[in-house]
Amino acid sequence: MIELQNVAMSYSGAELLSDMNLHLAPGSFHFLTGPSGAGKTTFLKLCYAELLPSAGHLSLFGKDVRAMSRDEIAGLRQRIGVVHQDCQFLDHLSVEENVALPLTVSNRAPDMDQLRELLSWVGLKHQANARPPQLSGGERQRAALARAVIMSPDVILADEPTGNLDWEMSLRLLSLLVELNRMGKTVVIATHDLNLIRQTKAQVSARVLRIANRHLQAAGADL
Ligand SMILES: Nc1ncnc2c1ncn2[C@@H]1O[C@H](COP(=O)(O)OP(=O)(O)OP(=O)(O)O)[C@@H](O)[C@H]1O
């Protein structure tokens, strides 16, 4: 689905990530951890071809990203839903309009029943007409998750989705991601929260990866 072979990533000539090998199989659940600044967001950006590797081979759904045109990459990105660290809402639009944005930017009219069902699923039906600044942290993250799945992607990449949330809300968000995985979606979550990883591993078969000293490796057995 997403495959990295000896992938490296440099910024301004300095290598941040080196020699990474990974196959994200359909329906798998991965956590990505590592110290602040290790390169977790950069790794996720590679996985949705926001960045191209400085070395190695990266393929998305069987296609080498280097051989793809911008339009092809844009097309493949519709199969990957991203929950960004800072949510990235348009504050002048309602929650409902923000969630529907991936459809409207690709000139597709949202199916209003499906949109309301999705907002109900994340517990935000009552906030459909609110503006993003009126939402709590947990509500923002759930709206961001709804937006990430509106196109029915095969893969969901979530960057610190529980970063500012209390434990109860973190578990609620995690349960939505676990539910998506049980529906067959491939899920990757970057997080610092080791307790959250332990809690989730009790519910789902998750692999834990760690970025350390520029390399991607399996995390220790203590997780
Ligand atoms: N566009 C860029 N140009 C240059 N350096 C960058 C760029 N984006 C990120 N970096 C640097 O790369 C390093 C890794 O950043 P990244 O955001 O991937 O780390 P992270 O593991 O997600 O960190 P955190 O846990 O704090 O969110 C940081 O030192 C950052 O300053």
PDBQT file of the ligand as one rigid body, heavy atoms in Angstrom, charges set to zero:
ROOT
HETATM    1  N1  LIG A 301      10.449  22.314   5.690  1.00  0.00    +0.000 N 
HETATM    2  C1  LIG A 301      11.482  22.158   6.514  1.00  0.00    +0.000 A 
HETATM    3  N2  LIG A 301      12.673  22.707   6.232  1.00  0.00    +0.000 NA
HETATM    4  C2  LIG A 301      13.735  22.530   7.052  1.00  0.00    +0.000 A 
HETATM    5  N3  LIG A 301      13.693  21.815   8.195  1.00  0.00    +0.000 NA
HETATM    6  C3  LIG A 301      12.520  21.244   8.522  1.00  0.00    +0.000 A 
HETATM    7  C4  LIG A 301      11.360  21.391   7.704  1.00  0.00    +0.000 A 
HETATM    8  N4  LIG A 301      10.344  20.699   8.282  1.00  0.00    +0.000 NA
HETATM    9  C5  LIG A 301      10.851  20.168   9.411  1.00  0.00    +0.000 A 
HETATM   10  N5  LIG A 301      12.151  20.493   9.546  1.00  0.00    +0.000 N 
HETATM   11  C6  LIG A 301      13.029  20.078  10.648  1.00  0.00    +0.000 C 
HETATM   12  O1  LIG A 301      13.104  18.666  10.674  1.00  0.00    +0.000 OA
HETATM   13  C7  LIG A 301      13.129  18.196  12.012  1.00  0.00    +0.000 C 
HETATM   14  C8  LIG A 301      12.031  17.175  12.218  1.00  0.00    +0.000 C 
HETATM   15  O2  LIG A 301      10.773  17.823  12.146  1.00  0.00    +0.000 OA
HETATM   16  P1  LIG A 301       9.423  17.004  12.272  1.00  0.00    +0.000 P 
HETATM   17  O3  LIG A 301       8.326  18.009  12.391  1.00  0.00    +0.000 OA
HETATM   18  O4  LIG A 301       9.331  16.010  11.193  1.00  0.00    +0.000 OA
HETATM   19  O5  LIG A 301       9.656  16.253  13.674  1.00  0.00    +0.000 OA
HETATM   20  P2  LIG A 301       8.628  15.556  14.680  1.00  0.00    +0.000 P 
HETATM   21  O6  LIG A 301       9.257  14.278  15.131  1.00  0.00    +0.000 OA
HETATM   22  O7  LIG A 301       7.281  15.453  14.035  1.00  0.00    +0.000 OA
HETATM   23  O8  LIG A 301       8.579  16.600  15.868  1.00  0.00    +0.000 OA
HETATM   24  P3  LIG A 301       7.426  16.877  16.968  1.00  0.00    +0.000 P 
HETATM   25  O9  LIG A 301       7.271  15.612  17.765  1.00  0.00    +0.000 OA
HETATM   26  O10 LIG A 301       8.024  17.991  17.789  1.00  0.00    +0.000 OA
HETATM   27  O11 LIG A 301       6.184  17.286  16.223  1.00  0.00    +0.000 OA
HETATM   28  C9  LIG A 301      13.024  19.418  12.916  1.00  0.00    +0.000 C 
HETATM   29  O12 LIG A 301      14.315  19.765  13.345  1.00  0.00    +0.000 OA
HETATM   30  C10 LIG A 301      12.459  20.474  11.991  1.00  0.00    +0.000 C 
HETATM   31  O13 LIG A 301      12.877  21.761  12.360  1.00  0.00    +0.000 OA
ENDROOT
TORSDOF 0
